[in-house]
Amino acid sequence: MQGPSIWHAVLMDNPAAPAPDPSSLDLLWGAGLIGLIIGLVIYLAVLGLMLWIGYLIIKAAVRNGLREHTMWLESRRGPLR
């Protein structure tokens, strides 16, 4: 093998490595904050949708239950109105 391998530069300690740019850290904080906000919005949207669908199911069940109960009462006692 002649000369340094391609891994020589990768594995070699480089004391003159540049310090991380502070603006890139701000970018990561901003991306994380945006991710948290989007996640919270999606979580609240799913929770609201679940509550709304549950409300519609219960409303339909109560309406059907009242209709059946009214029909049962009318069959026993005559018209309610």
mmCIF file of the C-alpha atoms, coordinates in Angstrom:
data_MODEL
# 
_entry.id   MODEL 
# 
loop_
_atom_site.group_PDB 
_atom_site.id 
_atom_site.type_symbol 
_atom_site.label_atom_id 
_atom_site.label_alt_id 
_atom_site.label_comp_id 
_atom_site.label_asym_id 
_atom_site.label_entity_id 
_atom_site.label_seq_id 
_atom_site.pdbx_PDB_ins_code 
_atom_site.Cartn_x 
_atom_site.Cartn_y 
_atom_site.Cartn_z 
_atom_site.occupancy 
_atom_site.B_iso_or_equiv 
_atom_site.pdbx_formal_charge 
_atom_site.auth_seq_id 
_atom_site.auth_comp_id 
_atom_site.auth_asym_id 
_atom_site.auth_atom_id 
_atom_site.pdbx_PDB_model_num 
ATOM 1  C CA . MET A 1 1  ? 0.000    0.000  0.000  1.00 0.00 ? 1  MET A CA 1 
ATOM 2  C CA . GLN A 1 2  ? 1.401    3.327  -0.964 1.00 0.00 ? 2  GLN A CA 1 
ATOM 3  C CA . GLY A 1 3  ? 0.703    6.563  0.849  1.00 0.00 ? 3  GLY A CA 1 
ATOM 4  C CA . PRO A 1 4  ? -1.883   7.151  3.564  1.00 0.00 ? 4  PRO A CA 1 
ATOM 5  C CA . SER A 1 5  ? -5.187   5.344  3.262  1.00 0.00 ? 5  SER A CA 1 
ATOM 6  C CA . ILE A 1 6  ? -8.443   7.198  2.835  1.00 0.00 ? 6  ILE A CA 1 
ATOM 7  C CA . TRP A 1 7  ? -9.269   6.386  6.461  1.00 0.00 ? 7  TRP A CA 1 
ATOM 8  C CA . HIS A 1 8  ? -6.154   8.119  7.739  1.00 0.00 ? 8  HIS A CA 1 
ATOM 9  C CA . ALA A 1 9  ? -7.813   11.541 7.683  1.00 0.00 ? 9  ALA A CA 1 
ATOM 10 C CA . VAL A 1 10 ? -11.017  10.221 9.201  1.00 0.00 ? 10 VAL A CA 1 
ATOM 11 C CA . LEU A 1 11 ? -9.400   8.396  12.098 1.00 0.00 ? 11 LEU A CA 1 
ATOM 12 C CA . MET A 1 12 ? -6.716   10.954 12.828 1.00 0.00 ? 12 MET A CA 1 
ATOM 13 C CA . ASP A 1 13 ? -7.231   13.308 15.759 1.00 0.00 ? 13 ASP A CA 1 
ATOM 14 C CA . ASN A 1 14 ? -7.336   16.829 14.473 1.00 0.00 ? 14 ASN A CA 1 
ATOM 15 C CA . PRO A 1 15 ? -6.728   19.343 17.277 1.00 0.00 ? 15 PRO A CA 1 
ATOM 16 C CA . ALA A 1 16 ? -7.441   22.178 14.877 1.00 0.00 ? 16 ALA A CA 1 
ATOM 17 C CA . ALA A 1 17 ? -11.037  21.069 14.303 1.00 0.00 ? 17 ALA A CA 1 
ATOM 18 C CA . PRO A 1 18 ? -13.339  24.072 14.098 1.00 0.00 ? 18 PRO A CA 1 
ATOM 19 C CA . ALA A 1 19 ? -15.706  24.747 16.969 1.00 0.00 ? 19 ALA A CA 1 
ATOM 20 C CA . PRO A 1 20 ? -19.383  24.246 16.170 1.00 0.00 ? 20 PRO A CA 1 
ATOM 21 C CA . ASP A 1 21 ? -21.028  27.321 14.760 1.00 0.00 ? 21 ASP A CA 1 
ATOM 22 C CA . PRO A 1 22 ? -23.422  28.848 17.324 1.00 0.00 ? 22 PRO A CA 1 
ATOM 23 C CA . SER A 1 23 ? -25.921  29.693 14.597 1.00 0.00 ? 23 SER A CA 1 
ATOM 24 C CA . SER A 1 24 ? -26.246  25.976 13.777 1.00 0.00 ? 24 SER A CA 1 
ATOM 25 C CA . LEU A 1 25 ? -27.151  25.307 17.417 1.00 0.00 ? 25 LEU A CA 1 
ATOM 26 C CA . ASP A 1 26 ? -29.800  28.023 17.215 1.00 0.00 ? 26 ASP A CA 1 
ATOM 27 C CA . LEU A 1 27 ? -31.083  26.331 14.077 1.00 0.00 ? 27 LEU A CA 1 
ATOM 28 C CA . LEU A 1 28 ? -31.375  23.011 15.928 1.00 0.00 ? 28 LEU A CA 1 
ATOM 29 C CA . TRP A 1 29 ? -33.194  24.671 18.847 1.00 0.00 ? 29 TRP A CA 1 
ATOM 30 C CA . GLY A 1 30 ? -35.563  26.325 16.393 1.00 0.00 ? 30 GLY A CA 1 
ATOM 31 C CA . ALA A 1 31 ? -36.230  23.067 14.555 1.00 0.00 ? 31 ALA A CA 1 
ATOM 32 C CA . GLY A 1 32 ? -36.854  21.274 17.853 1.00 0.00 ? 32 GLY A CA 1 
ATOM 33 C CA . LEU A 1 33 ? -39.236  23.979 19.027 1.00 0.00 ? 33 LEU A CA 1 
ATOM 34 C CA . ILE A 1 34 ? -41.140  23.899 15.741 1.00 0.00 ? 34 ILE A CA 1 
ATOM 35 C CA . GLY A 1 35 ? -41.310  20.101 15.987 1.00 0.00 ? 35 GLY A CA 1 
ATOM 36 C CA . LEU A 1 36 ? -42.747  20.330 19.501 1.00 0.00 ? 36 LEU A CA 1 
ATOM 37 C CA . ILE A 1 37 ? -45.343  22.884 18.437 1.00 0.00 ? 37 ILE A CA 1 
ATOM 38 C CA . ILE A 1 38 ? -46.402  20.797 15.418 1.00 0.00 ? 38 ILE A CA 1 
ATOM 39 C CA . GLY A 1 39 ? -46.578  17.680 17.603 1.00 0.00 ? 39 GLY A CA 1 
ATOM 40 C CA . LEU A 1 40 ? -48.720  19.484 20.179 1.00 0.00 ? 40 LEU A CA 1 
ATOM 41 C CA . VAL A 1 41 ? -51.092  20.774 17.495 1.00 0.00 ? 41 VAL A CA 1 
ATOM 42 C CA . ILE A 1 42 ? -51.468  17.280 15.997 1.00 0.00 ? 42 ILE A CA 1 
ATOM 43 C CA . TYR A 1 43 ? -52.023  15.786 19.474 1.00 0.00 ? 43 TYR A CA 1 
ATOM 44 C CA . LEU A 1 44 ? -54.732  18.332 20.299 1.00 0.00 ? 44 LEU A CA 1 
ATOM 45 C CA . ALA A 1 45 ? -56.370  17.867 16.883 1.00 0.00 ? 45 ALA A CA 1 
ATOM 46 C CA . VAL A 1 46 ? -56.561  14.088 17.335 1.00 0.00 ? 46 VAL A CA 1 
ATOM 47 C CA . LEU A 1 47 ? -57.891  14.501 20.872 1.00 0.00 ? 47 LEU A CA 1 
ATOM 48 C CA . GLY A 1 48 ? -60.554  16.956 19.684 1.00 0.00 ? 48 GLY A CA 1 
ATOM 49 C CA . LEU A 1 49 ? -61.554  14.666 16.823 1.00 0.00 ? 49 LEU A CA 1 
ATOM 50 C CA . MET A 1 50 ? -61.904  11.726 19.215 1.00 0.00 ? 50 MET A CA 1 
ATOM 51 C CA . LEU A 1 51 ? -64.103  13.753 21.559 1.00 0.00 ? 51 LEU A CA 1 
ATOM 52 C CA . TRP A 1 52 ? -66.258  15.034 18.711 1.00 0.00 ? 52 TRP A CA 1 
ATOM 53 C CA . ILE A 1 53 ? -66.798  11.559 17.239 1.00 0.00 ? 53 ILE A CA 1 
ATOM 54 C CA . GLY A 1 54 ? -67.600  10.214 20.719 1.00 0.00 ? 54 GLY A CA 1 
ATOM 55 C CA . TYR A 1 55 ? -70.129  13.004 21.186 1.00 0.00 ? 55 TYR A CA 1 
ATOM 56 C CA . LEU A 1 56 ? -71.808  12.175 17.872 1.00 0.00 ? 56 LEU A CA 1 
ATOM 57 C CA . ILE A 1 57 ? -71.984  8.474  18.750 1.00 0.00 ? 57 ILE A CA 1 
ATOM 58 C CA . ILE A 1 58 ? -73.511  9.158  22.167 1.00 0.00 ? 58 ILE A CA 1 
ATOM 59 C CA . LYS A 1 59 ? -75.942  11.710 20.695 1.00 0.00 ? 59 LYS A CA 1 
ATOM 60 C CA . ALA A 1 60 ? -77.165  9.158  18.133 1.00 0.00 ? 60 ALA A CA 1 
ATOM 61 C CA . ALA A 1 61 ? -77.459  6.469  20.809 1.00 0.00 ? 61 ALA A CA 1 
ATOM 62 C CA . VAL A 1 62 ? -79.493  8.729  23.093 1.00 0.00 ? 62 VAL A CA 1 
ATOM 63 C CA . ARG A 1 63 ? -81.752  9.801  20.233 1.00 0.00 ? 63 ARG A CA 1 
ATOM 64 C CA . ASN A 1 64 ? -82.384  6.186  19.185 1.00 0.00 ? 64 ASN A CA 1 
ATOM 65 C CA . GLY A 1 65 ? -82.894  5.141  22.799 1.00 0.00 ? 65 GLY A CA 1 
ATOM 66 C CA . LEU A 1 66 ? -85.447  7.898  23.385 1.00 0.00 ? 66 LEU A CA 1 
ATOM 67 C CA . ARG A 1 67 ? -87.274  6.978  20.183 1.00 0.00 ? 67 ARG A CA 1 
ATOM 68 C CA . GLU A 1 68 ? -87.481  3.309  21.194 1.00 0.00 ? 68 GLU A CA 1 
ATOM 69 C CA . HIS A 1 69 ? -88.547  4.237  24.716 1.00 0.00 ? 69 HIS A CA 1 
ATOM 70 C CA . THR A 1 70 ? -91.245  6.574  23.390 1.00 0.00 ? 70 THR A CA 1 
ATOM 71 C CA . MET A 1 71 ? -92.566  3.872  21.071 1.00 0.00 ? 71 MET A CA 1 
ATOM 72 C CA . TRP A 1 72 ? -92.631  1.408  23.962 1.00 0.00 ? 72 TRP A CA 1 
ATOM 73 C CA . LEU A 1 73 ? -94.509  3.871  26.192 1.00 0.00 ? 73 LEU A CA 1 
ATOM 74 C CA . GLU A 1 74 ? -97.029  4.665  23.449 1.00 0.00 ? 74 GLU A CA 1 
ATOM 75 C CA . SER A 1 75 ? -97.668  0.977  22.921 1.00 0.00 ? 75 SER A CA 1 
ATOM 76 C CA . ARG A 1 76 ? -98.487  0.598  26.618 1.00 0.00 ? 76 ARG A CA 1 
ATOM 77 C CA . ARG A 1 77 ? -100.378 3.826  27.389 1.00 0.00 ? 77 ARG A CA 1 
ATOM 78 C CA . GLY A 1 78 ? -101.439 5.296  24.092 1.00 0.00 ? 78 GLY A CA 1 
ATOM 79 C CA . PRO A 1 79 ? -100.119 8.432  22.386 1.00 0.00 ? 79 PRO A CA 1 
ATOM 80 C CA . LEU A 1 80 ? -98.084  10.699 24.634 1.00 0.00 ? 80 LEU A CA 1 
ATOM 81 C CA . ARG A 1 81 ? -99.217  13.934 22.952 1.00 0.00 ? 81 ARG A CA 1 
# 
